[in-house]
Amino acid sequence: MGSADSKLNFRKAVIQLTTKTQPVEATDDAFWDQFWADTATSVQDVFALVPAAEIRAVREESPSNLATLCYKAVEKLVQGAESGCHTEKERQIVLNCCRLLTRILPYIFEDPDWRGFFWSTVPGAGRGGGDEDDENARPLAESLLLAVADLLFCPDFTVQSHRRSTVDTAEDIHSIDSCEYIWEAGVGFAHSPQPNYIHDLNRTELLKLLLTCFSEAMYLPPSSDSSNANPWVQFFCSTENRHALPLFTSLLNVVCAYDPVGYGIPYNHLLFSDYREPLVEEAAQVLIVTLDYDSSTSSSPTVDGTTTGTAMDDVDPPGPDNLFVNYLSRIHREEDFQFILKGVARLLSNPLVQTYLPNSAKKIQFHQELLVLFWKLCDFNKKFLFFVLKSSDVLDILVPILYFLNDARADQSRVGLMHIGVFILLLLSGERNFGVRLNKPYSVRVPMDIPVFTGTHADLLIIVFHKIITSGHQRLQPLFDCLLTIVVNVSPYLKSLSMVAANKLLHLLEAFSTTWFLFSAVQNHHLVFFLLEVFNNIIQYQFDGNSNLVYAVIRKRNVFHQLANLPTDSQSIQKGLQRRKKTPEPISRTNSQDGVSMEGSRPAAPAEPGTLKTSLVATPGIDKLTEKSQVSEDGTMRSLEPESSQPPPEGNPPSAVSDGEPWSGEVSHPRRDQRRLSSASSSGQWTPTPDWVMSWKSKLPLQTIMRLLQVLVPQVEKICIDKGLTDESEILKFLQHGTLVGLLPVPHPILIRKYQANSGTAMWFRTYMWGVIYLRNVDPPIWYDTDVKLFEIQRV
């Protein structure tokens, strides 16, 4: 009964607050204590008992009461942090204030007039509790953040006390070294504390409040101006926060040490409630928000190779002011990298874990946050990136990403997931080691809706990319450039493509080189250039093992001849475009190998109608996303001047696109299996001219392939006639032993397009990350129905 009474009293207090027209004095403790002292309300109760309309009414009609409520709630948190929360009653007050502030803050952020409120000082609210002058009073936001940081390392409330006996006085929260209270073993900390679910629950509530404080970013429209950093994150990750290092380490270790499968006992997760998972999710979300930092505007922190006993060295220069970014960039011990990589790979692979007992293993839902975290690790810590690529462990990240890409390709609500997966692969593909690692045979049979094949991880990547391009939805067209850039980057290192993958590459060339596609948008021909570059790289650098690809090129030689003889007169251009209007040619699946999908796989499904999604800002075009580097003979790379080998034609519209408009037309859906690429010019004004076609046709890199056809086609035809062959295997055997040494043009230098940080992608990551956090926090729905400005909430 007590809990029902306390809910009633709490509700009465809320009604009093909304109906009082006169300001209530801050000293009227009897009134204010009703909100936190006597109640035992859960966070769900607080959301139910404090309706949005009433918060807004108080904000508009009696602003001083809302201000006092916030001030008093923060004051209680500060008192709890000062005293160390030794009694059950104090802990209850702290949690109630925590829940109340989590409920109210979004309504303060949504009103521009209130936004400065937390950054103003409250008279008499100095840190010393009123003895000091008002000049050194802290802004309310700072007091709140420091109190939350203290409370996250509060013995017997959020961490295990180190005191053994009860006779001893309780630990003084100001004298403890919080580095001894890190929540989990891992980076920089060897001791794994006893799990305590009450501590986990309390940490989760405090982190939820922290995330809500940081969410002011959601109420500002997207802007490319990197100077408006989030003041909440800026302060929390500064040297003002004495717990910055142990908290960063705790968050990182809690995420990377988490094992959702539950000691390998089937159905374990159904028997025991897992208190760790909500904490891990909250930790992952807080971590990626604190790491939201535009590295393109600052010199990326350099890492020197010295190793002292600590996990993070002092390096010179000091790196960014954001200590979380600073610490992340300075992790350097191999065992720390191993711990992080294993943890992230284990969690990303979790949705792929197939067991013979349905639902026997727990499925986690926070893979998007993990992908953002992995991106930040690679972007801010180059040593970590090199560590990932040093062994075939990188494939434990690659396979889950390809799984997510393939699974989400038809689902409009998961466009953001598609983008981040592709961005990570683009970043990895800029390093030679990634291409080399792809040659490892693919044996893990994750059920995926793709053709069955026998081959390497490179085959898997090409087959999944082909599937995305030919049967993804239209919003993915801006990613085609990125997908093919990744294939170009790895192509010089691919030792042996399977027949299935070779056919897929030629099928893409066939689709992209039809006249209606080439003439219908100003940048469509770039896709053909990318594919020709892939073929040239493989023929020049990996001819020996790639008889399957060479055979596929010979079989489809007419595609190359048609490209070489592409008509450039106005009449033919018009005819090409007319043909599209009459019967758009489908990207058909006329591939012999495309019959059977893998056993146990389900086709990629579109979003359920009514699914919520958040809008995304445009991503920069591939020319802004990457910079060209040339690989020298000794394998080192040097950056090339931006003078590009393939200048964009005049009047080229920017290739950035908003979430709402397809890049160059759309993929329509006559049948599920037959997609076609039809393209309308993105500017609406542009029309193809003979000069324009000539400007790029003359640059098509066809010499190597034409020479190969000139040499090999007569030989293959002769074998067929002489031996009456209709069997592929004999021809393949001949091609395997053939050589083109001395017959091909001089090999071109290898060009790699490396990802480069820029403010456009930084803004994209910010909107994507907050969109994920908004949609994932439904219980309680912290930001639902508030006036968010960073993105739009849309229904599919």
Residue pairs with C-beta under 8 A, 6 or more apart in sequence:
2 40
3 40
6 38
6 39
6 40
6 41
7 39
7 41
7 45
7 49
9 34
9 38
9 39
10 34
10 35
10 39
10 41
10 45
10 49
11 49
12 34
13 31
13 34
13 35
14 35
14 49
14 50
14 54
16 31
16 34
17 24
17 58
17 62
17 65
17 69
18 54
18 57
18 58
20 62
20 65
21 61
21 62
22 62
23 62
23 64
23 65
23 68
24 31
24 32
24 65
24 68
26 32
26 68
26 71
26 72
32 68
32 69
32 72
35 69
35 72
35 73
35 96
35 97
35 100
36 73
36 76
36 92
36 93
36 96
36 97
36 100
37 89
37 93
39 92
39 96
40 92
41 49
41 96
41 99
42 99
43 99
43 102
43 205
43 208
43 780
44 779
44 780
46 96
46 99
46 100
46 102
46 103
46 780
47 103
47 780
47 781
50 100
50 103
50 104
52 107
52 785
52 786
55 66
55 103
55 104
55 107
56 107
58 65
58 66
58 69
59 66
59 107
59 108
59 111
59 114
63 114
66 104
66 108
67 117
69 100
69 104
70 101
70 104
70 108
70 117
70 118
70 140
71 122
71 125
71 140
73 97
73 100
73 101
74 97
74 101
74 140
74 143
74 144
74 147
75 125
76 93
76 94
76 97
77 94
77 97
77 98
77 101
77 144
77 147
77 148
77 151
78 143
78 144
78 146
78 147
80 90
80 91
80 93
80 94
80 97
80 147
80 151
80 154
81 146
81 147
81 148
81 150
81 151
81 154
81 173
82 129
82 173
83 90
83 173
84 154
84 155
84 157
84 170
84 171
84 172
84 173
85 91
85 94
85 151
85 154
85 156
85 157
86 156
86 170
91 157
91 202
94 151
94 157
95 202
95 205
98 205
98 206
98 208
98 209
99 205
101 144
101 209
101 212
102 205
102 208
102 209
102 212
102 780
102 782
103 780
105 212
105 213
105 215
106 212
106 215
106 219
106 782
106 783
106 786
107 786
108 114
108 115
108 117
108 118
109 115
109 215
109 216
109 218
109 219
109 786
110 219
110 786
110 787
110 788
115 216
115 219
117 140
118 139
118 140
118 141
118 144
119 139
119 140
119 141
119 231
120 139
120 140
121 134
121 137
121 138
121 139
121 140
122 137
122 140
123 134
123 137
124 130
124 134
124 137
125 137
125 138
125 140
125 143
126 132
126 133
126 134
126 136
126 137
126 138
127 136
127 137
127 138
127 143
138 146
141 213
141 231
141 232
141 235
142 235
142 240
144 213
145 210
145 213
145 232
145 235
145 236
145 241
146 240
146 241
148 206
148 209
148 210
148 213
149 236
149 241
149 242
149 243
149 244
149 247
150 173
150 243
151 157
151 158
151 206
152 158
152 203
152 206
152 207
152 243
152 247
152 250
153 159
153 173
153 176
153 178
153 181
153 243
153 246
153 247
154 173
155 161
155 162
155 163
155 170
155 171
155 173
155 176
155 181
156 170
157 199
157 202
158 199
158 202
158 203
158 206
159 181
159 183
159 193
159 199
160 181
160 193
160 194
160 196
160 199
161 170
161 171
162 171
162 180
162 181
163 170
163 171
178 242
178 243
178 246
178 247
179 189
179 245
179 246
179 249
181 246
182 188
182 189
182 191
182 246
182 249
182 250
182 253
183 193
183 203
183 250
183 253
183 254
184 192
184 193
184 250
184 253
184 254
184 257
185 191
185 192
185 253
185 257
186 249
186 252
186 253
186 256
186 257
186 336
186 339
186 340
186 343
187 249
187 252
187 253
187 256
187 311
187 331
187 336
187 339
187 340
188 249
188 310
188 311
188 312
188 336
189 249
189 253
192 257
195 276
197 275
200 275
200 276
200 278
200 279
201 275
201 278
201 279
203 279
203 282
204 278
204 279
204 282
207 279
207 282
207 283
207 285
207 286
208 282
208 782
210 236
210 286
211 282
211 285
211 286
211 289
211 773
211 777
211 782
212 782
213 232
213 236
214 230
214 232
214 233
214 236
214 286
214 289
214 290
215 770
215 773
215 782
215 783
216 230
216 231
216 232
217 230
217 289
217 292
217 766
217 770
217 790
218 770
218 774
218 783
218 788
218 789
218 790
218 791
219 786
219 787
219 788
219 789
219 790
220 228
220 789
220 790
221 789
221 790
222 617
222 763
222 766
222 767
222 790
222 791
223 763
224 759
224 760
224 763
226 294
226 296
226 297
226 759
226 762
230 289
230 292
233 289
233 290
233 292
233 322
234 321
234 322
235 241
236 244
236 290
237 244
237 290
237 321
237 322
237 323
237 324
237 325
238 244
238 321
238 322
238 323
239 323
241 247
241 323
244 323
244 324
244 327
245 312
245 323
245 327
248 287
248 290
248 323
248 324
248 327
248 328
249 311
249 327
250 283
251 283
251 284
251 286
251 287
252 287
252 328
252 340
254 276
254 279
254 280
254 283
255 280
255 283
255 284
255 287
255 343
255 347
255 370
255 373
256 339
256 340
256 342
256 343
256 344
257 339
257 343
258 276
258 277
258 280
258 343
258 347
259 346
260 269
260 274
260 277
260 347
260 350
260 361
260 362
260 363
260 364
261 268
261 350
261 353
261 361
261 362
262 268
262 269
262 272
262 274
262 361
262 362
266 355
266 357
266 360
266 361
267 357
267 359
267 360
268 362
269 361
269 362
274 362
277 362
277 364
280 366
281 365
281 366
281 369
281 776
284 366
284 369
284 370
284 373
285 366
285 369
285 773
285 776
287 324
287 373
288 369
288 372
288 373
288 376
288 769
289 769
289 770
289 773
290 322
290 324
291 322
291 324
291 325
291 328
291 373
291 376
291 380
292 765
292 766
292 769
293 320
293 322
293 325
293 380
294 757
294 759
294 762
295 379
295 380
295 757
295 762
296 756
296 757
296 758
296 759
296 761
296 762
297 759
298 320
299 317
300 329
300 380
300 382
300 757
301 315
301 317
301 319
301 320
301 325
301 326
301 329
301 330
301 380
302 315
302 317
303 315
303 329
303 330
303 332
303 381
303 382
303 383
304 313
304 315
304 316
305 332
306 313
307 313
307 332
307 333
311 331
311 333
311 336
312 327
312 330
312 331
312 332
313 330
313 332
315 330
318 326
319 325
319 326
319 329
319 330
320 326
320 329
325 380
328 376
328 377
328 380
328 381
329 380
329 381
330 381
331 337
331 340
331 381
331 383
331 384
332 383
334 387
337 383
337 384
337 387
337 388
338 387
340 377
340 384
341 384
341 387
341 388
341 393
341 396
341 397
342 393
344 370
344 373
344 374
344 377
344 397
345 393
345 396
345 397
345 400
347 364
347 366
347 367
347 370
348 367
348 370
348 371
348 374
348 396
348 397
348 400
348 401
349 396
349 399
349 400
350 361
350 362
350 363
350 364
350 367
351 363
351 364
351 367
351 400
351 403
351 404
352 399
352 400
352 403
352 446
353 361
354 446
354 447
354 600
355 361
365 776
366 776
367 400
367 404
368 416
368 417
368 420
368 772
368 776
369 769
369 772
369 773
369 776
371 401
371 404
371 417
371 420
371 421
371 424
372 420
372 765
372 768
372 769
372 772
374 397
374 424
375 420
375 423
375 424
375 427
375 765
377 384
377 385
378 384
378 385
378 388
378 424
378 427
378 428
379 427
379 757
385 427
385 428
385 431
386 431
386 433
388 394
388 397
388 428
389 428
389 431
389 433
389 434
389 437
390 433
391 437
392 437
392 440
394 428
394 433
394 434
394 437
395 437
395 438
395 440
395 457
397 424
398 425
398 428
398 438
398 457
398 461
399 444
399 446
399 457
399 460
401 421
401 424
401 425
402 421
402 448
402 460
402 461
402 464
403 446
403 448
404 417
404 421
405 417
405 418
405 421
405 422
405 464
405 468
406 448
406 449
406 450
406 464
406 467
406 468
406 604
407 448
407 449
407 604
408 414
408 417
408 418
408 604
409 418
409 467
409 468
409 471
409 472
409 473
409 476
409 604
410 471
410 472
410 473
410 604
410 605
410 606
411 473
411 604
411 605
411 606
411 607
412 473
412 475
412 606
412 607
412 613
412 796
413 607
413 611
413 612
413 613
413 796
414 607
414 613
415 475
415 476
415 613
415 616
415 659
416 614
416 616
416 768
416 771
416 772
418 468
418 472
418 476
418 479
419 479
419 616
419 619
419 764
419 768
420 765
420 768
422 479
422 482
422 483
422 486
423 482
423 755
423 761
425 461
425 486
426 482
426 485
426 486
426 489
426 625
426 626
426 755
427 755
428 434
429 435
429 485
429 486
429 489
429 490
429 752
430 489
430 626
430 629
430 752
430 753
430 754
430 755
432 493
432 631
432 635
432 752
434 489
434 490
435 458
435 489
435 490
435 491
435 492
435 493
435 494
436 493
437 457
438 456
438 457
438 458
438 461
438 490
438 493
438 494
439 456
439 457
439 458
439 493
439 494
439 495
439 496
440 456
440 457
441 455
441 456
441 457
442 455
442 456
442 457
442 459
442 460
445 598
447 598
447 599
447 600
447 601
447 602
448 464
448 597
448 598
448 601
449 467
449 597
449 598
449 601
449 602
449 603
449 604
450 460
450 463
450 464
450 467
450 597
450 598
450 601
451 463
451 500
451 593
451 594
451 595
451 596
451 597
451 598
452 596
452 597
452 598
453 459
453 460
453 463
453 498
453 500
453 501
453 593
454 498
455 496
455 497
455 498
455 500
455 501
456 494
456 495
456 496
456 498
458 490
458 494
458 497
458 501
459 497
459 498
459 500
459 501
461 486
461 487
461 490
462 487
462 497
462 501
462 504
462 505
463 500
463 501
463 504
465 483
465 484
465 486
465 487
466 504
466 505
466 507
466 508
468 476
468 479
468 483
469 476
469 480
469 483
469 508
469 587
470 507
470 508
470 511
470 587
470 589
470 675
471 604
471 672
471 673
471 675
472 667
473 606
473 667
474 662
474 665
474 666
474 667
474 668
475 659
475 662
477 662
477 663
477 664
477 665
477 666
477 667
477 677
478 619
478 655
478 656
478 657
478 662
478 663
480 527
480 663
481 523
481 526
481 527
481 530
481 621
481 622
481 655
482 622
482 625
484 508
484 527
484 530
484 531
484 534
485 530
485 622
485 626
485 753
487 505
487 530
487 534
488 530
488 533
488 534
488 537
488 751
488 753
489 752
489 753
491 533
491 534
491 537
491 538
492 537
492 538
492 540
492 541
492 542
492 631
492 750
493 541
493 542
494 538
494 542
494 546
495 542
495 545
495 546
496 542
496 545
496 546
496 548
497 505
497 538
497 546
497 548
497 549
498 548
499 548
499 551
499 552
499 593
500 591
500 593
501 548
502 546
502 548
502 549
502 551
502 552
503 552
503 591
503 592
503 593
504 591
505 531
505 534
505 535
505 549
505 552
506 552
506 553
506 555
506 556
506 559
507 587
507 590
507 591
508 527
508 531
509 528
509 531
509 532
509 535
509 556
509 559
510 556
510 559
511 517
511 587
511 677
512 518
512 524
512 527
512 528
512 531
512 677
513 528
513 559
513 562
513 563
514 576
514 585
515 566
515 567
515 572
515 573
515 575
515 576
515 579
516 576
516 577
516 579
516 580
516 584
516 585
516 678
517 524
517 580
517 677
517 679
518 524
518 525
518 528
518 566
518 576
518 693
519 573
519 576
519 577
519 688
519 693
520 577
520 580
520 664
520 665
520 678
520 679
520 680
520 681
520 688
521 663
521 664
521 665
521 679
521 680
521 681
521 682
521 686
522 649
522 651
522 652
522 653
522 664
522 681
522 682
522 683
522 686
522 692
523 648
523 652
523 655
523 664
524 664
524 679
525 696
526 622
526 646
528 563
528 700
529 646
529 696
529 699
529 700
529 701
532 700
532 701
532 702
532 705
533 701
533 751
535 549
535 553
535 704
535 705
536 701
536 704
536 705
536 748
537 750
538 546
538 549
539 546
539 549
539 550
539 553
539 704
539 705
539 708
539 740
539 744
540 704
540 744
540 747
540 748
541 747
541 750
543 550
543 739
543 740
544 739
547 732
547 735
547 736
548 732
550 708
550 712
550 735
551 728
551 731
551 732
551 735
553 560
553 705
553 708
553 709
554 709
554 712
554 713
554 716
557 709
557 713
560 702
560 705
560 706
560 709
563 700
563 702
564 700
564 702
564 706
566 693
566 697
567 573
567 576
568 690
568 693
568 694
568 697
569 690
570 689
570 690
573 688
573 689
573 690
573 693
577 688
579 585
580 678
584 668
584 676
584 678
585 676
586 670
586 674
586 675
586 676
587 674
587 675
587 676
587 677
588 674
589 673
589 674
597 603
606 796
607 613
607 796
608 796
609 795
609 796
610 795
610 796
611 795
611 796
612 775
612 793
612 794
612 795
612 796
613 771
613 775
613 793
613 794
613 795
613 796
614 767
614 770
614 771
614 772
614 774
614 775
614 791
614 792
614 793
614 794
615 658
615 659
615 660
615 767
615 771
615 791
615 792
615 793
615 794
616 658
616 659
616 764
616 767
616 768
616 771
616 791
617 658
617 659
617 763
617 764
617 767
618 656
618 657
618 658
618 659
618 760
618 764
619 625
619 656
619 657
619 760
619 761
619 764
620 656
620 758
620 760
620 761
621 654
621 655
621 656
622 655
622 753
623 644
623 648
623 655
624 656
624 758
624 760
625 755
625 756
625 758
625 761
626 753
626 754
626 755
626 756
627 639
627 640
627 642
627 753
627 754
627 756
628 639
628 640
628 642
628 644
628 751
628 752
628 753
628 754
629 637
629 638
629 639
629 640
629 751
629 752
629 753
629 754
630 637
630 638
630 640
630 749
630 750
630 751
630 752
631 637
631 749
631 750
631 751
631 752
632 638
632 749
637 752
637 754
640 751
645 699
645 751
646 696
646 699
649 692
649 695
649 696
651 683
651 686
653 682
653 683
653 686
655 663
656 760
657 663
657 682
661 682
663 682
664 679
664 680
664 681
664 682
665 677
665 678
665 679
665 680
666 678
667 675
667 676
667 677
667 678
668 675
668 676
668 678
669 675
670 676
681 687
701 748
703 745
704 744
704 745
707 740
707 743
707 744
707 745
708 740
708 744
711 740
711 743
712 735
712 738
712 740
715 734
715 738
716 731
716 734
716 735
719 725
719 730
719 731
719 734
720 726
720 731
723 730
725 731
766 790
767 790
767 791
770 790
770 791
771 790
771 791
774 783
774 788
774 791
774 793
777 783
778 784
